[in-house]
Amino acid sequence: MNFRLIPATLLLLSVGMHQAANTNSSEVEAIPSSTAELIDLFGNVSGDDAEFAYRINFEFRKNAPKERLPQLQRALRDWVDRSSGITLTFTLDCWNRLRVETDSELSTENVHMLIGLLTDPRYTTKTARRWVSENKKYWPCRASYTVDSPETILAMVDEHHLDLLLTKASTPDAALRADIVRILGIRSVNEKTKTTAELQTLVRKHYQDPVADVREAVAYSLAMVRHFPAAELNKIFVAMLSDPSHAVRMNAIRSARRHPAIFSAQNASQMLTLSPQLTGSEQSELRYTLEVLTATKSRPICDALIKTGLAMQTNANDDTADRLIPVFAKAAQFATQNRVDQVAAQFCLEAQSDDSARQINALHAILTSGPRFSAKHQNQAAKHSLQIMQSRRNQGTPLATLAGSTAASLIKQVNPKEQAKFVAELTRMLQQSGTTRAALRVLAKIGSSAGTSAPTIKSLTQHKQDDVRLDATAALWTIAKDTETCLPILLNGLKSESTQARNTASDTLIATGGELTRFKPQVTELLNDAETTLPMLRILERIGVDAKPLTGAIEPLTKVDSQKTKYYATRALKAISG
């Protein structure tokens, strides 16, 4: 059936055709594009045929008139009245697009209609976009214009229609009360004076509403409240954090991120005590909020979090404890020294766990807060880190790598006497099977303070394995800046079959900077070798102006046939020229 061939008068009169369209929407070959035909079609379309509603929506978006036409608005309004379920979302999308395209305000009738839809059992939360995805359709609109709910449209209501919403705020219908609170919350993001004031009034009135859905809406909208008296807002938060509803508590926790300044140590502790009762995803939300609070650098809040957390530690399940460790680590950055020492002892204890996941969390925490540890706990944490790195079951694992990084950061902070002991231990580890490369990386991170290890490291620069040889060379350069030993090995390392060895060589060559220019023949040879041309050019580009003596070796590469080579050669010359 082709609707383009049917006069508008027949469409208006033909119930049979309307039924036929409902019976088999796929038979519709085209949707009328003229405004008159659209109006007629809206007048006859079913309110429950999702496929046909989608096609009308598709065509409407291409052919909606730019001028405001009351007849079309009425037709769409009537379609809303007939629509149900997913078709209603398509109808609302058409209707709102018409308003947007014509830049027209919502009429009083429109506002009443949308408020009525909030309680209409025909309306479902299943969005049109999801329906389109499930049915493998193409949604013909920009995301910014997609509006498929009465709530979203009402959030854009004009100020002079706001009273129509507020009159419904005291309705016996709990679901509608909740909707009105959410709508006011969305509107307040724009900080409209009247909306903000009214939202504050609704929050005061409904934060202890007998219906959990309403309190949940209040907790959600609390994040959008502006200019609320701090003491009063604090009181509301405290009440919501103790709410029997999980949803209310979680929305309050999320809202707290927008109001960290009014949070007290007591409130932070109260939020922390909620953690054992929460699911994994909810605990993640809580952890994020608590980390936001620690970022305020409030010493009372940080002290309270550590105190409460340590008290909970014995009773909390392992999962809860693991998730909270990052919070305590951030809190330790700003807490009093006594609290820092307490949490440091706990981290050291966690690092000795048989559970690798807990060890990883503990090491990350030590990395974060280690600079605040006392000398005693820094020394202890460094020992535990080295023990993890040396453990046979951990050698070569990400845990061992993390342990090495943690050990290096701590060893750099301990006093010279203790530092010398750790360097001696690491030097012995260079000769132990399974720990050579790990020890090399730690010594490299320690840097010049590990000078006593240089002779042993230098002997390893002749190791038969590429990875060990290049790691040793990189460490030697960092510790002793031995140009004559390191540079030839590093340059030759660019030809290694090991990707990791090549990367180590490349990174270290960049660090050598201008020293590389002392080996111009070797560099030139590598530039002219197809295997190493591009890596060498990238290295010289990173070195920049210090590589200026090598300009003459690079310039011929800007005239070769390879577009990629010319590109990187040009980039290198540009970087070298400054």
Secondary structure, 3 states (H helix, E strand, C coil): CCHHHCCHHHHHHCHHHHHHHHHCHHHCCCCCCCHHHHHHHHHHCCCCCHHHHHHHHHHHHHHCCCCCCHHHHHHHHHHHHHCCHHHHHHHHHHHHHHHHHHCCCCCHHHHHHHHHHHCCCCCCCCCHHHHHHHCCCCCCCCHHHCCCCHHHHHCCCCHHHHHHHHCCCCCCCHHHHHHHHHHHHHHHCCCCHHHHHHHHHHHHHHCCCCCHHHHHHHHHHHHHCCCCCHHHHHHHHHHHHCCCCHHHHHHHHHHHCCCHHHCCHHHHHHHHHCHHHCCHHHHHHHHHHHHHHHCCCCHHHHHHHHHHHHHHHCCCCHHHHHHHHHHHHHHCCCCCHHHHHHHHHHHHHHHCCCCHHHHHHHHHHHHHHHHHCCHHHHHHHHHHHHHHHHCCCCCCCHHHHHHHHHHHHHHCCCCHHHHHHHHHHHHHHCCCCCCHHHHHHHHHHHHHHHHHHHHHHHHHCCCCCHHHHHHHHHHHHHHHCCHHHHHHHHHHHCCCCCHHHHHHHHHHHHHHHHHHHHHHHHHHHHHCCCCCHHHHHHHHHHHHHHHHHHHHHHHHHHHCCCHHHHHHHHHHHHHHHC
